[in-house]
């Protein structure tokens, strides 16, 4: 990309059955703000300059399964968030609408599913 000056922003676009609801979930989880909303699209931002998560409506949305299973919708991406207190962070995410995945591959990481079924990880910061 040649143009990296003012006005450039970056973000990750995520499909969802209800973009506004998923944007509210991540805004609350990360203490970010809703930067823009229009029919079918909601954007959550850390600051006016980003980073951004763009949630877009997907007709016929099928949530991914965790862990991956043959013939099922796989997660194409997932978020990893470092946290100081893993149990406290899990409790907060669940209170906001996440669910704890049944399969947990590591002691210092918790896999959760957001309200649309996307997996995300809370990783204890042992550093």
N, C-alpha and C positions, 0 to 999 in steps of 0.2 A: 504494500500500500504506500503510495507516494505521499498522500495527504495525511499528515499526522498533527496538524496544527489545531488552532482554536475551533471549537464547534464539533470536534470529533468525539464520539462516545462509543462505548462498547457494552455489550450485554449478552445474555443468554436467553434464547426464546424457548419456552416450555409450553407444550400443548396441555390443555385442560378442558374438562367439560364445563366448568364455571370459572373463567379467569378472574373475575372480581373477587370471588370467595377465596381462591387460592392466593391471590395477591394480598388480601387482608391477613391470611394465615402467616405468610412469610414476612410481611411488614411487622406484625406483632412479634414473631419469633426472633427477628433480627434487630428489632427496634429501628427499622428503616421507615420510610414514608411512601405513600402512594404518590408517584410522580405524575401519572397520567392515566386517565380512564376514558374509554370510548366503547361503543358496543363491540363486543368480541375481543377486546384487548385491554389489559391492565398492566401498568408498569410500576415496579417497586424499585426504589433507588436508595442507595446509602447516602448520597448527597446530590446536589444538582448536576455534578459532573460525573456521577456514576461511582461504582459500577451499577448496572441495572439488571433486573430480571424482568423479562417481558413474558407475560402469560397470555396465550392466544387460544381462542375457542377452537376446538377440534370436534367436528361432527363425527359421531360414531367412535368417540374416544374409548379406548380399552386400556385400563391401568396395567402397568407391567407387574409381573409376579416376582417375588423374592422368596427364596433364591431362584435363579433362572431355572426354567423347566422346559424340556423339549416340547416344541409345538405351541408354546405360550408366548405372549408378548413379553419381550425382554426390555429391561431398562436400557435406554440408549445413553443416558448420563445420570449422574447422581451428584448431590452436593455433599461435601465434607465440611463440617464446622468444628473448630477446636473449642473446647470448653474447659473451664477450671474444675467444676464439680459435676461429674457425669450424672450422678443420680438426680441432682437438682435440675440440670438441663433437661433430662428425660421427663421429669415430672412437669416442668414448664411446657415442653412441647406437647405432651399428652393433654394438658389442661387447655391448650389452644386448638386441639383437634387431631393431633397426630396419633398413630397407634404404633405400639412396639411390635416389630416383626418377630415372628416365632423363631426364626433361625438367626442366631447371633454367632458370627465366626470368631470374635476376639473378645477378650476380657476388658480391654481398654476402649472399646468402640461399641456403640449401640446403633443398630440399624432401626430406623423408624420409617413409617409410611406417612406421607402428608395426606391431607384430606382427599386428594385426587388419586392416591395410591402410588405416587412416585416415591421410591426409596431415597432416604438421605441418611447420612451418618453423623452422629455426635461423637467426636473423638476427644478423649481425655488428654489434656495438655500436660504431659509428664515432665516437660522441660522446665 
